[in-house]
Amino acid sequence: MVATCGGFTGECDYPSQDYTKTIQITFHKIITVEDGTRTFEMGYKILDKKMKGGQLELTLRSDNGDRFLILVDDDNLDLERGDIWEIYERL
């Protein structure tokens, strides 16, 4: 993970170099791993997808009914969680 942005101040917070968080999106699940430990796993369905200015915009619904947005471009994957954005570097 590169940064977490948003919330009350709208500013970004950058993790220490020792901290790692990755996100893997498969055809059926989203999985996050923090410092080598799987911390989150959820099934999802794509509700909408469109191209906007060179970014792929995906609107997803999780198995529990929550909706969220993912933006993908050449360098980053941005995941919206409420008013917080998690920004990941594409590998």
C-alpha positions in Angstrom: 0.0 0.0 0.0 1.3 3.4 -0.9 -1.1 5.6 1.1 -4.4 6.0 2.9 -6.2 9.3 2.1 -9.5 11.0 3.1 -11.5 11.0 6.2 -12.2 14.1 8.3 -9.1 16.0 7.2 -8.8 14.7 3.6 -5.1 14.3 4.0 -2.9 11.3 3.2 -1.1 9.0 5.6 1.9 7.0 4.4 2.9 3.7 6.1 6.4 3.0 7.4 8.8 1.1 5.2 8.5 -1.9 7.5 4.7 -2.2 6.9 3.4 -4.1 3.9 -0.2 -4.4 2.8 -1.2 -6.0 -0.5 -4.6 -6.5 -2.2 -5.3 -9.4 -4.6 -8.4 -9.4 -6.8 -9.4 -12.7 -8.2 -12.4 -13.5 -10.3 -14.4 -14.2 -7.2 -12.7 -12.7 -4.2 -10.8 -9.7 -2.9 -8.0 -10.7 -0.4 -5.8 -8.3 1.7 -2.6 -9.4 3.3 -0.9 -7.2 6.0 2.7 -8.0 7.0 2.3 -11.5 5.6 -1.0 -12.3 7.4 -4.3 -12.6 5.5 -6.6 -10.0 7.2 -9.5 -9.7 4.9 -11.3 -11.9 2.3 -14.6 -11.2 0.6 -16.6 -12.3 -2.4 -18.0 -9.6 -4.7 -20.0 -8.9 -7.8 -19.3 -6.2 -10.4 -22.2 -3.8 -10.6 -20.8 -1.4 -13.1 -17.6 -0.8 -15.0 -16.5 2.1 -17.2 -13.5 3.9 -18.5 -13.0 7.5 -17.2 -10.0 9.5 -18.5 -7.7 6.5 -18.8 -8.9 4.8 -15.6 -11.0 1.8 -15.2 -13.8 2.5 -12.7 -15.4 -0.6 -11.1 -18.4 -0.4 -8.8 -18.6 -3.6 -6.7 -21.0 -5.1 -4.2 -19.6 -7.4 -1.5 -21.2 -10.6 -0.3 -22.6 -8.7 2.7 -24.2 -6.0 0.5 -21.7 -3.2 0.9 -20.9 -1.2 -2.2 -17.5 0.2 -3.0 -15.5 1.7 -5.8 -12.1 0.7 -7.3 -10.1 2.8 -9.8 -7.4 1.2 -11.8 -4.8 2.9 -14.0 -1.3 2.0 -15.3 0.4 2.6 -11.9 -2.2 2.4 -9.1 -5.2 0.7 -7.8 -7.4 2.9 -5.6 -9.9 1.3 -3.2 -12.7 3.4 -1.7 -13.9 2.4 1.8 -16.5 4.9 2.8 -14.7 8.3 2.9 -11.3 6.7 3.0 -9.2 5.8 -0.1 -6.5 3.1 0.1 -3.9 3.6 -2.7 -1.9 0.6 -3.9 0.9 0.4 -6.3 0.3 -2.1 -9.2 2.8 -4.9 -9.3 
